[in-house]
Amino acid sequence: MEKTMMGVIMGTRDFFPAEPVRKNRQVIFEILEEHNIQPIILDEGVTHLGAVETWEDAKKCAELFKSKFDKIEGILVILPVFAPEKTIADCIQLSGLKVPVLVQAYPDDLDMLGVQTRGDAFCGKISACNNLYQYSIPFTLTEMHTVHPTNTSFKRDLEKFIGVCKVVNGLKHARLGAIGARPNLFNTVRYSEKLLQKYGITVNTVDLSEILGVAQKLSDDDARVKKQLEGIFNYIKTQDVPSPALMRMAKLGVAIDLWAFENEVDATAFECWTSIQKNYGVNACLLLSMMSESLLPSACEVDVTGALSMYALQLASGKPSALVDWNNNYADEPNKCIFFHCGNWPKSFFSEIEMSYGEILATVLGKENTYGTVSARAVPNPLTYARITTDDRNGKIKAYVGEGRITDDPLNTFGSRAVVEIPQLQKLLRHICKNGFEHHAAMNPALVGGILVEAFETYLNWDTYYNEA
């Protein structure tokens, strides 16, 4: 696995003891190695103890960071003692890096508060953060104000911070694909490309007819089509699906893959009804499922900000995400509901899957034109859900995030489906309705809500509602 590269600023001050800095430098290296982090830090011969104390030190550290400008994903500020707060802020500002910053401070030992042994990092952290605030440098705090790097609390802080870095850096340069036009009646998935672009998120568009045109020109014996068809057979049970429908899916998959590769998109949103059923004779759900499973999140109904929400969750967890409808109540239980979609969820949400047809669309378009859904019940798992949207009325991006769980409660229906339990669900639903959010959300089988909230609020400056338990 490729290491996460982080800049490390070790603070020191001439009238504080040098030994804590010298000793804890090696401790930090060991902790970072445990978390697969490659530190970019001054050598001990370049500055006193390889730490940052003076203006000259700040310039040297900034130049080092500049040499890895395109690879550094975050900055760690390590305070063994009360370090010069201005110099730390100068270093980050001079580097030009706009990446997440984590500030850590060492605790003092009650038996070592003499002049020769105290560190006062408790106080120094407040001063360092004050300067970062003055310089308009956003930063993340550890759960405990002071914490030793070997403490499990700091290790959790570091794991969370890695996720924050992945989300922030991934979203700032995200390339999304909008394949086709949103269904005419689906005003709910309208969004602003200009607001997304303000944050570095680019939307690439293509007409569905162009994708279908490429698919229809592919021959049955094309090697790419054969490979795609084999991938379908390996992915899902297809025994009740007509062969012509499977061949059309394979060709469509090749056409989508070609466009996605050419445009280097990170996530896609697809026009999944009703043009594709009427003009091509399949559902695209399976292909969206396969792409999401391979970590190319793919949303239905041209829900571009839904695809962005899926991508954010994936960046935080490293696992595939799904797009869901907030679809049904679950009996009279106020904190449970049913997540549903025709059949586009990644297979990792299930223990076993089979291909079916779009039972709802089939009522008007015919069963023969709607094969291609993933029919299965999600297995119990932890859950994080999220939704990003562009609030065009107020000219901003906003989001909500929360955690819950997928349950094994009885559920007798079709499609991709799950019963979920979410604390304060009724309060959340009121927030969704009152604030104009879509009926779609993204979900991921991991508990990463805190990562998203920190990334969205602190570094992207998005208004974020956190539905905490």
N, C-alpha and C positions, 0 to 999 in steps of 0.2 A: 504494500500500500504506500502511495506517495505521501511523504511527510508534509505537514502543515508548517510553512515557514513563518516565523514571527520575529519581529524586532524586540530586543530585550534591553531595557534601560535599567541599569543597576545604580541606585543613588548612594552617594556617600557625602561626608562633610568633614573637614579637617579636624574639628575639635570633638568629633565623636570617635569612638574606638574603631580601628581598622579591622580587627579580627572578625567581627560578625559579617562584614562584607566579604572578606576573603573566604571564610568557612562556608557561608551560605551560597556563594557563587557555584560551588560544586554541587551543593544540594539541589539548587535550581536546575542545573544541567541534568541531574538524575531524574528529577520529576518530569521534565520536558521530554526526556527520552522515553519514559513510561507512556507518555501520551502521544508519541510519534510526532513530536514537534522539533523542527530544526531551528535552533536559536541563531539569530544574527546579532552578535554582541561584540563590543570592543575587546580586543586582546588586552591582557593585563600589562603588556609592555607599551601599549599606545597611550593609555592614561593611567593614573594612579588606581591600581586594583582593577583596571578595566571598567571602572565606574565613571559616572558623569557628575562633575562638581562645578566646573567653571564654564565660562563662555567658550573657551577654546575646546573644552571637552564636548560641549554641545555641538559645535561645528563638526568635530571629528565623527561623532556618532551619527549626525544627520547625513554626512557624506557616505558613511557606511550603509545607512538605510537607503540612500538614493541609488547605490550600486545594485540593490536588489528591489528596486521600486516596483517592478511589475510582478514580483513574486511574494512579497511580504503581505500576509493576510490580516495581521493584527499586531498590536504592540503591547508588551507586558512591561509595566512599571513596577520594579521590585524595590521596596524600601526597607532595608535592614536597619536603617537609622533615619533620623530626621534629616533628609537630604535637601539640597538647595532647590526649592520648588520652582523658582523662575527658570533655572537651567533646564529642568525636565520639560517644561512647557516650550522653551526655546528650541530644544532638540526636536520635538515633534513638529513644531511649526516650520523649522528650517528644512526638515526632510520632505515636506510637501505631501506626505502620506495622508490620505483620508480614509483610514481604516479604523476598526474598533480598537479601543484602548482599555486594558484591564489594570486597575491600580490595586496592588497588594502591599500590606505593611506587616512587619514582624511584631509579635507581642513581646513585651518585656517580662523578665522573670522577677518575681517579687523579692527574691534573694539577691538580685543583681542590679540594684538601682543606684549604685555608687557612681561617681564621676567617670571611672574607668570602664564601667561595664554597661551602663544604660544606653538605650538606643533612641527612645522618644519617638519612634515611628508612629505611635498612636496619634500624637499631635502633628507630626510631619505629614501624615496622609491628608488631614484636613487642609493643611496649607497647600499641599500639592494640588488637591482637587480645586481649591479656590483659584489657583492660577490657571488650571486647565479651563475652568469656567470663564475666567477673564479673557482667555485667548480664543474662546468659542470652540474649544476642542471637546467633543462629546466623549464620555468615558463610562465604563462599567465598574461597579463596585463588587467586592467580594461579599458573601453573605454575612460573615463576621467582620467587624471593622479591622481588627488585627487577627491574623491567622498564620500559623507556621505552614510552609509549603508541604510538609509531610503529613499534615492533618487531612483527614478524609474530606473535611469541609472544603478545603482549598482544591482538592482534586475534583470535587463536584463543580466548584466554580470554574475550573479550567476546562472541564468537559463542556459545560454550558457555553463558555466563552468561545470555544472552537466552533460550536454550532452557530453562535451569533455571527462570527466572522464569515462562515460559509453562506449564511442567509444574506447578510448585508452585501458582501462582494458579489454573490451570485445575482441578486436582484438588480444591483446597480448597472449591470451589463447584460441583463437578460434580453434574449431575442425570442419573441413569440411569433407563432404562425397562425394566421386566421385563414382557414381553408373553407371558402364559400361564404355565403351571406347568412346572417341570422334568419331563422324562420320569421316571416312577416309579423305574426301575432306575438312574437316573443320580445316585446319591448323591454322585458325585465333584464335582458343580458346586454343592453346598450352600454356603451362605455366611451371614455374619452382617450383617444390615442395621444392627444397633446399633453394631457396630464401625466400619462405614463411616461412619455418622452422626457418630461421635466426631470424625472428621476433616473434617466438613462435606460428606460425600458422601451425597446423598439418592437413595433408590430409589423410583421411582413404579411402581405395579403396575396391571395391567389383565388381566382374564380374556380368554383367547383367544376365547371365545364372543362377547364384545362387539365385537371387531374383525371377526370373521366375520359377525356380524349386520349391521354397517354395510356391509361389502362386498357381502353378498347383496341388500341393498336398492338398490344402485346400478344404474341402467339402462345398457344398452349405449351409448346415445347421450348419456350424461352428458358434458359437456365435460371434466371432470376425468379421467374414464376414458379418453376419446380421447387426451388429452394424455399420460397415463401409458402408454398402448399405443404411441403414437408414440415415447416415450422408450425403451421396450423395443426397438423395431425399430431405433432409432439406436444402441443400446448393444451389441447382440449378434445374431449370425445365428440365425434362427428357422425356417429352411425346413422342418425335419422335425418341427416341433411343431404339434399340432392347434390350430386356431383357438379352440375353446372353452377350452382350457387357458390360452392367452394372454390371453383375456378375463378369466378368473378371476384370473390374476396381476395384471392391470391394476387390477381392482377392489380386490383385497387391498392393492396398493400405495397406492392412494388412501386406504383406511381406515387403514393404518399411518401414512401421512404426516399425516393429520388429527389423529390422537391424539398423535403426536410433536410437532407444531406447537403443539397446545393445551397440552401439558405442558412445553414448552420443554426437552426432554431433549437431552443432549449425546451420548448413546450408548444403544443398545438391545441387549437380549438376547431372542431370540424362541424360542417353543416350536415347533421345526421338525419334530418327529416324535412320535408317529404320528397324533395327532389331526387335524392339518391335512390329511393325505393321506386319512384315513378319512372325514372330514366335509366336506372342501372340494375334494379331488381335485387338489392340486398340491403341489410342493415350493416352499418360500419362499426357497431359496438365491439365486436371481437377484435378488430384491428386496433381500436383505441385501447382496449384492455392489454393487448400484447405490447403496444408502444409504452404504456404506463409501466408495465412490469419490467421493461428494459430500461427504465429510468428516463424515458422521454414522456413526461406527463401529457395526457391527451384528453381534453374535455369535449363533451358533446355540445350541440346546439350553439356552436360558435361562441361559447362563453369564455371570452379571452381572459377576463380577470378571474374567472374560475380556474382556468389553466394556470394562471400566475399563482393563485392560492395553493394549488397542488404542488407547484414547483417550490414554493417557499417551504412547505412542510417537508418535501423530499430533501431539500438542502439541509434542513435542521436535523433530520433523522437518518438520512442515507437509505431510506426505504421507500417503495412505491406508494403513491397517493391515489385516492379515488375521488371522483366528483359525485356528489349525492344530492338527492332531493330531500328536504325536510318534508316528508311525505304524509305520514299518518300519526295520529295519536296511538298510544298503546293502552287499550282498554281505558280504565279510569286512573291510571298511574301518572301523576303529574310530572315526574322526573324521567319518564321513559317515552320514547317515540320510535317510529320506524323510518329508517333510511332506505331509499329505494332508487334504482334507475333501471331502465330497460335491460341493461346488461353490459356495462362498460368497465366494471371494476377489475383491477389486476388480479391474477389468479392467486397471488400470495395471501389474499384476504380469505381464501377458502381452503378446505381440505380436499375437495374434489369438485370439478366443474364439468358441465356439458353444454354443447351448443344447442340453442333453441331458436325460436322466432319471436319477433316483437308482438306479443299478444295484444297489446293495445292498438298499435298501428295496423295490425293485421285485420282488425274489424272494418277498416275502410280501404286498406291498400292490398289486402290479400295475403294469406300466409306465405304463398310462393315468392312474394317480393320482400319478405321481411326476415329471412333467415340471417343469423349472424349475431345473436345475443348470447351473453354469458349468463347462464341460469345456475345460481347457487346461493347458499346461505352462508354469510360470513361467520367464521368461528370466533369464540370469545377472545378478546384481546383488549389491552389498554387502548385508549383513543385520544387523539388530539384533532380537533376540528378547527377550521379557520376560514375566513372569507375576507378577501381584499376587494374593494370596489372604488370606482372613481365617483366622487360626489360632485357632479357637474354644477349643481345649483350653488355650491359654496366654493368651487374651484380647488378642491383638495382630494387627496386619497385618504380613505379611512378603512378600518378593519375591525373584526372581532375575532377573539381566540378563546378557546376553552379546552378542558380535558374531561374525559368520562371513560366509559368502557362499553365494549360490545358484549352483550349478554347471550345466554343460551335459552332465553325465554321462548316459548312456543310461537311459531309464526308460520302460517299456511298461506303462501302466496307465490308469485313467480318472479322472474327477473333476478337482478343482483340486489340483495336485500340483507337487512340487519335490524335487530332490536338493539337500541342503545340507551344507556342510562347516563343522564347528564345532570349534575347538581344544579339547582336553581333554574331548571329548564324553562319554566313559565316566565321568569324574569328575563331570561335571554330572548325568548320568542317575542316578548313585548319590545325589547330593544331592537330586534331585527325588523319588526313591522314599523315601529315608530320612526326609524332612521333610514328607511328606504333601501334595505339590503335585499338582495336577490333570494329566491327560494332555493338556490343551490349553495352548497358549502363543499369544501374539500375536507377529506379525513385521511388520517394516517395512523397506523397501528403502533404508535410510540407516544410517550409522554414528553412532548417538547414545547408545551405552551409557553413556558417561561422564556425559552430561547426566542420565539417569535415576537413576544411582547417587547423584549429588550431590543431586538433588532428593529422592529417597526417604530417604536416610540423614541428611543435614544438616538438612533443613527439615521433613520429615514424620515423622522418627524411626522409620522402618520398618526392621526387620532385613532387610538386602539382601545376597544372595550374588552377587558379581560374578565371573563365569567369564572372567577375563582370559586372553588368549592368552599 
